[in-house]
Amino acid sequence: MQPVDEYIRNSISVSYNTAEPHTPNSMRNVEIRQLNRGYIVDVGCHSFAFSTKEEMMKYLTTYIDNPQETEKFFNEGLLFEQKENN
């Protein structure tokens, strides 16, 4: 009889995403939902909440103008710090 961890290791199947990779500097799908107080914006698989239309538009404009750089700032945890200083 195999030890449990060896059995699990031998039983796991790994699948890789074979879809086309994201094209550099192209936008991901964007969906905007208006709430009674603010907005939820889905960009790709991430969701963002904004209190005002002005705040939402500031970030959306940044993303539309340069998706790749905006995603880089987001992935580094700097997106909201970057825009707050501007």
N, C-alpha and C positions, 0 to 999 in steps of 0.2 A: 504494500500500500504506500502511495506517495504522501510525503508531508503536505499539509494543507497549502502552504505558501508556494510550493513547487507546482501543485495541481492548479492553483489559481494562475500562476505565471504561464503555464502551458495552455490554459483554457481561454485566456484573454485574446480576443481578436482586435487588431488595431486597424482602424480605417482612417484614411487621409482624405482631406478635402481635395477633390480633383477638379473643382470648379476653377474657372479662369481667375487668376489673381487680380486683385484690385489694381486698376490702371493708375499709375502715379498721377497725381494732381487732378484726378477726376472726382466729382462729388459722389458721395453715397446717397442713397434715397433719404429724402427729408420729408417728414410728416409733421404738421403743426396742428395741435388740438387746443382750441380756446376753452378755458374753464371759466367759472364764475369769478375767479380771482387769479388771473394770470394765464400762462400758456405752458403746455408740455410740448417739447420739440424732440422728435425721435430722429436721430441721424445714424443711419446704419443700425447697429444693435445697441446703441446708447440712447438714453433718455435724459433730457435736461428740463428743469423747471425754471421759468422766468416769471418775475412778478409783473413786469410792465412790457408793453409793446416796444418801447424804446430800447430797453435792455435786450430783449430778444433780437431785435433788428440789428443792434450793434454786433452781436456775436454771429448772427446769420450772415451779415455782410462780410465780416472777416472770413468766415468759412467759404462763402461763395467766391470771394476774390482770390483766395489761395488755400484750397482744401488741404494740400499736402503739409504746408507749414502749420496750419491750424491744428491738424491731427498730431503733428510732432509736438507742439506745445501742450496739447491735451494729454498725450501719452507720457510726457515728462512731468505732468502735474502743474504746469505753468500757465495754462490757457487763461484761467480766470484771474490769476495774479497779473499776467501781462496786460489784459484789457482794463483792469481796474486802475492801472497806473497811467493809462492813456486818456 
